[in-house]
Amino acid sequence: MRVGMGCEMLIRSCRTQDLDKDDYIPEPYRKATAEEVHALHKKELQTRKHSDRVKQRKLQELGFEVEHTGEIIL
């Protein structure tokens, strides 16, 4: 069975690259500690909750019902 030229080039190029490099981090990213990641995540959640509250308050003032408050879905 003969391998097509495109497949052969793909296989050859994969042999030269180490696809399982754990130590390689792409340019826009950087390595961080677990504590730093947790703190950033917590800050992002607080910011999102605040913006959601503001958005829901403004919608309620315009007469829209805020999602998932007071309704029971049967």
mmCIF file of the C-alpha atoms, coordinates in Angstrom:
data_MODEL
# 
_entry.id   MODEL 
# 
loop_
_atom_site.group_PDB 
_atom_site.id 
_atom_site.type_symbol 
_atom_site.label_atom_id 
_atom_site.label_alt_id 
_atom_site.label_comp_id 
_atom_site.label_asym_id 
_atom_site.label_entity_id 
_atom_site.label_seq_id 
_atom_site.pdbx_PDB_ins_code 
_atom_site.Cartn_x 
_atom_site.Cartn_y 
_atom_site.Cartn_z 
_atom_site.occupancy 
_atom_site.B_iso_or_equiv 
_atom_site.pdbx_formal_charge 
_atom_site.auth_seq_id 
_atom_site.auth_comp_id 
_atom_site.auth_asym_id 
_atom_site.auth_atom_id 
_atom_site.pdbx_PDB_model_num 
ATOM 1  C CA . MET A 1 1  ? 0.000   0.000  0.000  1.00 0.00 ? 1  MET A CA 1 
ATOM 2  C CA . ARG A 1 2  ? 1.447   3.334  -1.052 1.00 0.00 ? 2  ARG A CA 1 
ATOM 3  C CA . VAL A 1 3  ? 1.132   6.423  1.129  1.00 0.00 ? 3  VAL A CA 1 
ATOM 4  C CA . GLY A 1 4  ? 0.085   9.571  -0.732 1.00 0.00 ? 4  GLY A CA 1 
ATOM 5  C CA . MET A 1 5  ? 2.533   12.451 -1.027 1.00 0.00 ? 5  MET A CA 1 
ATOM 6  C CA . GLY A 1 6  ? 0.488   14.706 1.289  1.00 0.00 ? 6  GLY A CA 1 
ATOM 7  C CA . CYS A 1 7  ? 0.329   12.100 4.032  1.00 0.00 ? 7  CYS A CA 1 
ATOM 8  C CA . GLU A 1 8  ? 4.038   11.374 3.714  1.00 0.00 ? 8  GLU A CA 1 
ATOM 9  C CA . MET A 1 9  ? 4.892   15.052 4.175  1.00 0.00 ? 9  MET A CA 1 
ATOM 10 C CA . LEU A 1 10 ? 2.577   15.271 7.182  1.00 0.00 ? 10 LEU A CA 1 
ATOM 11 C CA . ILE A 1 11 ? 4.161   12.230 8.801  1.00 0.00 ? 11 ILE A CA 1 
ATOM 12 C CA . ARG A 1 12 ? 7.645   13.576 8.102  1.00 0.00 ? 12 ARG A CA 1 
ATOM 13 C CA . SER A 1 13 ? 6.812   16.978 9.633  1.00 0.00 ? 13 SER A CA 1 
ATOM 14 C CA . CYS A 1 14 ? 5.295   15.353 12.743 1.00 0.00 ? 14 CYS A CA 1 
ATOM 15 C CA . ARG A 1 15 ? 8.472   13.378 13.333 1.00 0.00 ? 15 ARG A CA 1 
ATOM 16 C CA . THR A 1 16 ? 10.513  16.551 13.703 1.00 0.00 ? 16 THR A CA 1 
ATOM 17 C CA . GLN A 1 17 ? 8.186   18.221 16.214 1.00 0.00 ? 17 GLN A CA 1 
ATOM 18 C CA . ASP A 1 18 ? 7.748   17.193 19.813 1.00 0.00 ? 18 ASP A CA 1 
ATOM 19 C CA . LEU A 1 19 ? 3.986   17.539 20.217 1.00 0.00 ? 19 LEU A CA 1 
ATOM 20 C CA . ASP A 1 20 ? 4.013   16.523 23.879 1.00 0.00 ? 20 ASP A CA 1 
ATOM 21 C CA . LYS A 1 21 ? 6.248   19.265 25.204 1.00 0.00 ? 21 LYS A CA 1 
ATOM 22 C CA . ASP A 1 22 ? 5.003   20.113 28.683 1.00 0.00 ? 22 ASP A CA 1 
ATOM 23 C CA . ASP A 1 23 ? 7.491   22.908 29.248 1.00 0.00 ? 23 ASP A CA 1 
ATOM 24 C CA . TYR A 1 24 ? 6.544   24.956 26.179 1.00 0.00 ? 24 TYR A CA 1 
ATOM 25 C CA . ILE A 1 25 ? 4.152   27.846 26.880 1.00 0.00 ? 25 ILE A CA 1 
ATOM 26 C CA . PRO A 1 26 ? 2.978   29.905 23.874 1.00 0.00 ? 26 PRO A CA 1 
ATOM 27 C CA . GLU A 1 27 ? 3.884   33.599 23.769 1.00 0.00 ? 27 GLU A CA 1 
ATOM 28 C CA . PRO A 1 28 ? 0.741   35.400 25.058 1.00 0.00 ? 28 PRO A CA 1 
ATOM 29 C CA . TYR A 1 29 ? 0.524   33.058 28.085 1.00 0.00 ? 29 TYR A CA 1 
ATOM 30 C CA . ARG A 1 30 ? 2.729   32.634 31.121 1.00 0.00 ? 30 ARG A CA 1 
ATOM 31 C CA . LYS A 1 31 ? 3.111   30.109 33.921 1.00 0.00 ? 31 LYS A CA 1 
ATOM 32 C CA . ALA A 1 32 ? 1.378   31.051 37.181 1.00 0.00 ? 32 ALA A CA 1 
ATOM 33 C CA . THR A 1 33 ? 0.952   29.545 40.623 1.00 0.00 ? 33 THR A CA 1 
ATOM 34 C CA . ALA A 1 34 ? -2.321  27.970 41.704 1.00 0.00 ? 34 ALA A CA 1 
ATOM 35 C CA . GLU A 1 35 ? -2.896  30.743 44.245 1.00 0.00 ? 35 GLU A CA 1 
ATOM 36 C CA . GLU A 1 36 ? -2.503  33.419 41.573 1.00 0.00 ? 36 GLU A CA 1 
ATOM 37 C CA . VAL A 1 37 ? -4.906  31.650 39.225 1.00 0.00 ? 37 VAL A CA 1 
ATOM 38 C CA . HIS A 1 38 ? -7.446  31.198 42.031 1.00 0.00 ? 38 HIS A CA 1 
ATOM 39 C CA . ALA A 1 39 ? -7.232  34.889 42.958 1.00 0.00 ? 39 ALA A CA 1 
ATOM 40 C CA . LEU A 1 40 ? -7.716  35.974 39.334 1.00 0.00 ? 40 LEU A CA 1 
ATOM 41 C CA . HIS A 1 41 ? -10.689 33.627 38.951 1.00 0.00 ? 41 HIS A CA 1 
ATOM 42 C CA . LYS A 1 42 ? -12.287 34.933 42.152 1.00 0.00 ? 42 LYS A CA 1 
ATOM 43 C CA . LYS A 1 43 ? -11.825 38.539 41.007 1.00 0.00 ? 43 LYS A CA 1 
ATOM 44 C CA . GLU A 1 44 ? -13.349 37.722 37.599 1.00 0.00 ? 44 GLU A CA 1 
ATOM 45 C CA . LEU A 1 45 ? -16.384 36.083 39.255 1.00 0.00 ? 45 LEU A CA 1 
ATOM 46 C CA . GLN A 1 46 ? -16.932 39.132 41.485 1.00 0.00 ? 46 GLN A CA 1 
ATOM 47 C CA . THR A 1 47 ? -16.738 41.462 38.495 1.00 0.00 ? 47 THR A CA 1 
ATOM 48 C CA . ARG A 1 48 ? -19.194 39.328 36.518 1.00 0.00 ? 48 ARG A CA 1 
ATOM 49 C CA . LYS A 1 49 ? -21.646 39.122 39.447 1.00 0.00 ? 49 LYS A CA 1 
ATOM 50 C CA . HIS A 1 50 ? -21.551 42.891 39.876 1.00 0.00 ? 50 HIS A CA 1 
ATOM 51 C CA . SER A 1 51 ? -22.160 43.565 36.186 1.00 0.00 ? 51 SER A CA 1 
ATOM 52 C CA . ASP A 1 52 ? -25.005 41.002 36.134 1.00 0.00 ? 52 ASP A CA 1 
ATOM 53 C CA . ARG A 1 53 ? -26.666 42.684 39.127 1.00 0.00 ? 53 ARG A CA 1 
ATOM 54 C CA . VAL A 1 54 ? -26.435 46.095 37.474 1.00 0.00 ? 54 VAL A CA 1 
ATOM 55 C CA . LYS A 1 55 ? -27.805 44.731 34.204 1.00 0.00 ? 55 LYS A CA 1 
ATOM 56 C CA . GLN A 1 56 ? -30.688 42.950 35.947 1.00 0.00 ? 56 GLN A CA 1 
ATOM 57 C CA . ARG A 1 57 ? -31.555 46.070 37.954 1.00 0.00 ? 57 ARG A CA 1 
ATOM 58 C CA . LYS A 1 58 ? -31.673 48.198 34.792 1.00 0.00 ? 58 LYS A CA 1 
ATOM 59 C CA . LEU A 1 59 ? -33.828 45.629 32.981 1.00 0.00 ? 59 LEU A CA 1 
ATOM 60 C CA . GLN A 1 60 ? -36.182 45.445 35.964 1.00 0.00 ? 60 GLN A CA 1 
ATOM 61 C CA . GLU A 1 61 ? -36.576 49.242 35.905 1.00 0.00 ? 61 GLU A CA 1 
ATOM 62 C CA . LEU A 1 62 ? -37.603 48.960 32.240 1.00 0.00 ? 62 LEU A CA 1 
ATOM 63 C CA . GLY A 1 63 ? -40.274 46.398 33.108 1.00 0.00 ? 63 GLY A CA 1 
ATOM 64 C CA . PHE A 1 64 ? -38.523 43.166 32.257 1.00 0.00 ? 64 PHE A CA 1 
ATOM 65 C CA . GLU A 1 65 ? -38.688 40.297 34.697 1.00 0.00 ? 65 GLU A CA 1 
ATOM 66 C CA . VAL A 1 66 ? -35.345 39.269 36.125 1.00 0.00 ? 66 VAL A CA 1 
ATOM 67 C CA . GLU A 1 67 ? -34.368 35.723 35.198 1.00 0.00 ? 67 GLU A CA 1 
ATOM 68 C CA . HIS A 1 68 ? -35.052 32.878 37.650 1.00 0.00 ? 68 HIS A CA 1 
ATOM 69 C CA . THR A 1 69 ? -36.603 34.955 40.419 1.00 0.00 ? 69 THR A CA 1 
ATOM 70 C CA . GLY A 1 70 ? -39.874 33.911 41.952 1.00 0.00 ? 70 GLY A CA 1 
ATOM 71 C CA . GLU A 1 71 ? -40.879 31.473 39.224 1.00 0.00 ? 71 GLU A CA 1 
ATOM 72 C CA . ILE A 1 72 ? -41.087 27.751 39.626 1.00 0.00 ? 72 ILE A CA 1 
ATOM 73 C CA . ILE A 1 73 ? -40.660 25.798 36.433 1.00 0.00 ? 73 ILE A CA 1 
ATOM 74 C CA . LEU A 1 74 ? -42.920 22.757 36.408 1.00 0.00 ? 74 LEU A CA 1 
# 
